[in-house]
Amino acid sequence: MGAAVYIVGGIYVIALVYVTFFCLMQFHLLIVYKRNQIFGKGELVNEGILDQDLPYITIQLPIFNEMYVVERLLDNITRLDYPKEKLEIQVLDDSTDATVQLSEKKVTEYKNKGFNIELITRTDRTGYKAGALKEATKNARGEFIAIFDADFLPNIDFLKRTIQEFKDPKVGVVQTRWEHINQDYSILTKLQAFQLNVHFSVEQQGREYGNYLLQFNGTAGIWRKETITDAGGWEADTLTEDLDLSYRAQLKGWKINFLEHIGAPAELPAEMNGLKSQQFRWMKGGAETARKILPTIWKSSIPLGQKIHGTVHLLSSSVFLFIFTLGIFSVPLLFLINPLEFNTNFLVIFLISLITLSMVYYQANVLSEWKEESTIKLVSKFIFLFPIFLSLSMGLSLHNSIAVIQGWLGKKSAFIRTPKFNILKKKDTYKNTLYASNKLSTTTIMEGLLSLYFLFAIVAGLVNHNKMFLIFHALLMVGYGTIFYFSVKHAKYKN
C-alpha cells in the first residue's frame, strides 16, 4: 500500500506541477501585458493612407456548408470601405449542400454591382480549408490577402485600419481581436467569450509586447502574400494550418502584429456539440503543430525566451491531459493518504495555479473587456463566471485529451468545421437546423460516467471525514455532468 500511495501521489504531483507551470507562464504574460500598459507608449495613432496610395488586397472567404450565414457574410464584406478597383474577393466554397447556390446568387448580384468577386468551388476537398486557401492564393492578385471565416462580420473600416501596419516591411501578418456578436445568448456563449478574451488580450498582446512568437488565428487578419510564399505556403498536415504557417513565417524572420484595439465581430458556437467539434480541432491541431514545429524551434537561432514561450504556447492544448490526470488520480489518492499520514502540504501548489489564473482572467475580462457596468457588477459577474468556467473546462478535459493524444500519435482525421446558425439574439434558435448533431458519442457516455465517479468521490470523502478534495471533486462532477447533459440535450435538435 505504501508503494501505491507514492506512485499515485507521484503521478498526481507531476500533473500538478505541469499545470502550475502553465499557469505561471500565463501569469508572466500578464506581467508583460500590464508592464506595457503602465510604462508603454500606448496605442499609436495612424495618420491614414490616401485612397490612391492603398495597395491591392485580395479577400479570401473559405466556406463549407454555411447556408445560414453565407449571405450575411457576402453582404458584409461588400460593405467594406475600400476602393473597388483595388479589391478582389475570392469566395472559396467547397460546400456539398445548398450553400453553393446561395453563394452563386450573391456573387452574381455583386458582380453586377461592379465588384471584382469570384466564386471558386472544388469537388475534391483535398486539404480542406488549407487546400482551398493554397489553390486560391496561386491566382490571388493582391499584394495582401485578408481572410475571414463564414461567421465573421468585420467593421466597415477594417481594411483601412489594418493595412497601415504593413508600412513596416518586416510585418508579414496583422491579426485583430475577435469580438462576439452573441456572447449573451446563453451561459455557454458567455463562457466561450470569457476564455477567448484571455487569448485576445493577455496572451496575444503579451506575446507581442514580450517579443515572443504569436499566431494568426485563421481569420480576421491580413497576410502579406510574399510572407505566405516565403514560409512555404498553406499546408494541410495539421488541423490548425493557421498556427502552423504562423510559426513557419516567424521562424523565417517575419513579424506578426496583433491589434487588440481593432475587433472583428463573429458568432460563437451556440450548442455543445458544435463547441466540442471546434475544441477537438483546436486541441488536436495544436498537438499536431507542436509535433511538427517544436524540433525546428529548438534547432533555430531565435532567443531562448522565444523558444520557451513558443514551446509553452504549442503545448497549451496538452495541459488538458494533465488536468484529466489530476482528476482521475485524486480519487485513489483520497483513500491512500490518510492511512499512511502522507504529507499533503504539496497541495498548496494548487492554490498558486488558481490565484495566478484568476488574475489573468480578471484582467482580460473585468479590466480589458467588460466596461459597460459598475465595478461591483463586473466583479460579481466575474465571481459567478470564473468557477463555472473552471468546472466546464475540467469537464472538457477527457474530450480534449483524446484529441491531444490523437494529435501526438499522428492519427489523421477530417477537418470538421464548426456549424454556425446565424444566432444573433436570444430568440434565435439552432433547433431543427440542418447542421445540428444527433450523434451520441462514446466520449459523451464516458463523461456521464465520470460525473458519477466524482459524485462517488464526494460521498466517500464526506463519509471518511476527508474534505481535502471536496471542492475539486465537486467542480469535476458538475463539469462532466454539465458537458454530458448538454451534449445529449443538444443532440436532439436535429430535424
N, C-alpha and C positions, 0 to 999 in steps of 0.2 A: 504493500500500500504506500510505503514511503517513496518508492521509485515512481509510482503512478502520479503522486502529487507533484513531484519535481518535473516530470515530463509534461504533464498538463499545465503546471504553473509556468514552466519554461516557454512553452508554445504561446501561452497567453501573454507573457511579458514581452516576447519578441513582437507579437502583433501590436501590443500596446505601445511599444517604443516606436514602431514604424508609423502608427497613426499620429503619435505625438510629434515625431519629427516632421511629418507632413504639415501638421497644424502650425508648428513653429516656422516653417518655411513660408506659409501663408501669412503669418504674423510679421515676418521680415518684409514681405511685400507691402504690408500695411504701413510699416515704419517708413519705408522708402516713399510710399504714396503720401503720407502725412508730412514728411520732411519737405517734399517738394511743394505741397500746398502752403506750408508755412514760410519756407525760405526761397521757393522758386520764383520765377519771373511771372508766373500766371499765364493765362491764355494769350497767345499772340493774336493781334488784330491784323487780318489780311486786308490789303488795300483793294483787292479785286482785280479782275482781268477784263479788258475790253473785249466785246464780242468778236471783233476781228482778229484778236490775238488768241482766242480759245483754240485748243487742239481738237483734232478729230477723235471722237470717242465711239467705241462700239459697246452697246449694251447687250449682254447675253442673259437670256431668261430660260434656264433649264427647267423643263416641265415634264412630269409624268403622272397622268391620271389625276388631274386637278380641276375637274369640271365645275366645282363650286367656287373657285377663286380665280380662274384664268382670265375671265373677262374683266374682273375688278383690277387684276394686275396690269393688263394692257391699257385700260383706261387711265390708270395712274401713271404709268411710265410715259405715255404720250403727253401728259400734262407737265412734264419736267421742263423747267425754264432753261433751255439750251437751243442754240440755233439749229434749225432742221438740217441745214446744209452741212453741218459738222457732226451729225449724229446718225449712227447706223444701229438698227435694232434687230437682233437675231433671236427669234423665238424658237428655242430648241425643244421641240415637242415630240417625245418618244412614246406618247400615250397609246394605249390599246383600247380606249373607250371613246365616248362622245367628246372628250376634251379636244381632240384633233379638229373636229368640225367647228367647235366654238372658237378655237384659235384661228382657224382658216377664215372664218367670218369676220373676226375682229381685225386680222391682218389686212384683209381686202378693204375693210372700212377705212383703216388709217392710211393705206396706200393711196386711196382715192383722195385723202386729205393732204397728200403731199409728203408723207413720212417715208423715209428710206427704211422700210421694215420688211423682213423676210421670214417666212416660215420654213424651218429646216426639220424634216422628220427622218427617222431611221426605223426601218423594220427590224434591224438587228441591233439590240441594245447592248452590244459589247462594251464593257467598261462602265456601263450605267451613266451616272452624272459625269464622271471624269471622262468617259469616252465621248459623250456629247460635246463637252467643252473642248476637248482635244480636236475633234473633227471641225468644229465651227471656227476655232481660233486660226486654223490654216487659212481661212478665207476672210478673216476679220480685217477690215481696212483701217480700223482705229489704231492710233499710237497708244491709246489707253483702252482698257477693257473693264467696264463696270458689270458686276454680276449681282443679280437679285433672284432669290428663290420665289416660288409662286405666291407665297403668303405675305410678301413684303410690300410695303407701301411707302417708298421714300418721299420725303417732302419735296416740294417743287424746286427748292434751291439746292438740292443735294449735290448735283454735279458741279455747279459753280463754286460751292463752298469747299468741296474736297479736292478738286483738280489743282487748286493753288498749291497744295502740299508738294506737288511734283516739280516745283521750281528748283528744289534740291535734286540734282541728278543722281544722287545715291539712293533716293527713295524709290523703291520698287513696288510697294503696296501701301494703300491707305485703307484702314479698317475703321468703321464707325460703330457706335454703340447701338445695340438692339433695344428698341422700345417695345412696349407690349400693349396692343390695342384692346385686348380682352382680359387683362390681368384680374379684373374684379368679377369675372364671370362665375368663378367657383373657388373653393378653398384649394383645389388642385392647381388652378392657374395662378392663384396668389403665391403659392409655394414655389412654383417654377420661376416666377418673376423674382421672388426672394433670393433664389440661388443664382440666377443669371445676372442679377445686379452686382453680385460679387465679382463675377468674371469680367463684366464690362465696366468695372471701376478699379477696384483694388488690384486685381490680377493683371489685366491688360495694361492699365496705366502705370501700375507699379513696375511692371517689367520694362516698360519704355523708359520711365524715369531712371531705373537702375541700369539701363543699357543691357538688359537681358534679352533672350530670344522670345519673340511674340508669335502670334499666329493669325493668319487670315481665317475668318470664321465661316467661310463657304459662301457668304452672301453679304450684301450691304457694304461692299468695298470695291476698290478700283485697283487694277493691276496695270503696271507698265508692261506692254506686250513684250518688250525686249527682255524683261525680267523672267517671264514665263519661259521663253525660249532658252535663255541662258541657264536657267535652273534645270532644264531637261524636259519641261512640259508636263502636262497633266498625266498622271499615272494611276492605273486602276487596281494596283496590287494591295491597296488598303481600302477600308470603308470610310476613311477620313482623308480623302485626297487633298483637301484644303490644308490640313495640318502638315501633311507630308510635303507638299510643294512649298509651304511657308518656310519650313526648316531648310529645305534644299536651297531655296533662294537666299536665305540669310547666311548659310554656310558659303555661298558664292560671293558674299560681301554686300548684298542688297539690304536696305533698311525697310522696316515696316513702321509706319506712323499710325498710332491709334488716336482717334479723335473722340474723347469722351464727351465733348460738348456738342457733337453732332449726332443726333439719333435717327434711326430708321425704324419706323413702326412695323410690327409684324404680329402674326397671330400665334398664340401658344396652343399646344395640343389641349383639347378640351375634354378628352376622355382617356381613361387609364391605359388601355391597350395601345393607343397611339403614342402616348408618352413612353411606354415601355419599349416600343419598337424604336423610337428615337434614342432612348438611353442605350439600348443594345448596340445600335450602330455607332454611337459615340464611344462607348466603352470598348467595344471590340476593335474599332478602328484606331483608338488611342493605343491599345496594346500592340496592334499590328505595326503602327508607325514607330513605336518605341523599339520594337524588334528590328525594324528596318534601319532606323536612323541613329540609334544610340552608339553603335560602333563607330560610325562616321564622326559623330560629335567628339568622342574621346580621342580619336586619331587626329582631329583638326588642330589648328593653331589658335583657336579662339581663346579668350581669357578663361581662367579656372572658374570664376564666378558665373560666367555664361554656361559653362559645361554643367555646373552643379544645378543651377536653376532650370536649365533646359532638361536635365535628367528628371528632376522632380516634376516638371511640367508634363513630360511624356509618360511618366509613371503614375500620373494622378488618377487614372482610372483603376490602377491596381490597388489603390487604397481600400476599395470595396472588398477585395479578398481578405484583407486584414480585419476589416470591420466584421465581416461574416465569421471569421475565425474567433474573434473576441466573443461574439455572441454564443457560438456553439460550445466553446471550451469553458465559458464562465459557469455553465450548469454543472458539469462534473467537479469543477473547482469548488463550487458551493458545498459539495458533500465531503470533499477531501481536506479542506483547510482546517476545520475545527478539530477533528480527531488528532491531528499532528501539531496543532497550535502553530500553524505556518504563519510566518511574519507577513502581514498584508500591507505594510507601510508603502510598498511599491505602488499601490493603487492610487496614491496621491498624484501620480503622473496623469491619471485620467482627468483630474481637475485642471491641470495645466492645459491639456488639449481643449477642454471645454471653455475655459476662460479666454484663451487666445482666439479660438474660433468665434466665440460670441462677439469679441471686439471687432473682428474682421467683418462679420455680418452686420453689426451695428453701424459701422462706418459706411458700408456700401448701401445700406437701406435708409436708416434713420437720418444720417448726416448728408449723404450724397444724393439720394434719390427721392425720398419722401419729403416733400416741402409744403404740402397743401394744408396741413393741420397743425394744431398746437403741439408743443413739446410733450405735454402729458399724454395726449392721444397717440403720438408717434411712439413714445416709449411703451405705452400699454399695448399697442399693436405689435411691437417687437417682442415683448414678453409673452404674448399669446402665440405668435407665429414660430418663434425660434424652437421651442420644444417639439412642436408638431413637425417642423421641418426635420429635426434630428430623428424623430421617430420614423417618419416615412423614408428618410434616407437609409436608415438601418433596415427598414422593410424591403427596400430595393436591393439590398446587398447580395442576396442569393442570385437574383436575376442578372445583376451586373457582374457578379463574379463569374458566372457561366460564360458571359460574353468575353470577359478578360482572358479566361483560360483558353477559350477557343482562339482568341487573337494571338496569344503567346505560342500556342501549338501550331499555328499556321493553318487552321481549318478554314476553308473558304466558304463564303455564303453570299447570297444575293444582296444587293443594295435595296433595303426595304425603306421606301420613303415614308415620312410621317404624314398621314392624311390630314387635310385641313377642310373645314366645313363652312367658311365664311361666318364664323362666330364672332360677333361684334358686341352684342348686347345680351343681357340676361334672358331675354325672351327667345333668343335664337337657340336652335337645337341641332344636335347631331343624330338624334334618334331616327331610325328608319332611313338612314342615308346609305348610299351605295358602298362607301368605303369602311363603314363600321365593322369591326372584327366580331365574329361569333365563335371564335375558337377558344377552347378551354385547355390551356397547355399543361403539361406535366409540371412545369415550374410553378404555375399558379396553384396547383394542388399541393405541392411541397410548401408553398408559402402559407397555406392554410394550416398544414400540419405543424409548421414551425411556430405559428401563433399559439397552438395548443402546447407545444414543447415549452415555451416560455411561460405560459399560464401555469403549467405543472411546476416550473422552477419557482414561481412566485409563491405558490401554495407550500411547496417544500421548504422554502426559506422561512416562511412565517411559522410553520409547524416546528422547525428546528431552531427557532429564535435566532436566525441568521439573516439580518436585513442588509447585509453588505452590498448585494447586487439588486436590491428590490427595485430601485428607480430604473436601473439599466434594463432589467428584465421586463419591467412594465412598458418602457419605451419600445422594446423589441416586440413584445406581444401585440401592442397597439399598432405598431408599424407593419408587421407582417399581416396582421388581421385586416387592417385597412386596405393594404395592397390587394389581398385576396378578395375582399368584399367587392371593391370597385372593379377589379378585373372580371369577376363573374357578372356583376350587375351590368357593366357596360358592354359585355359580350352579347347581351340580349337585345341590343339596339340595332341589329341589322334586319332589314326588311325581308 
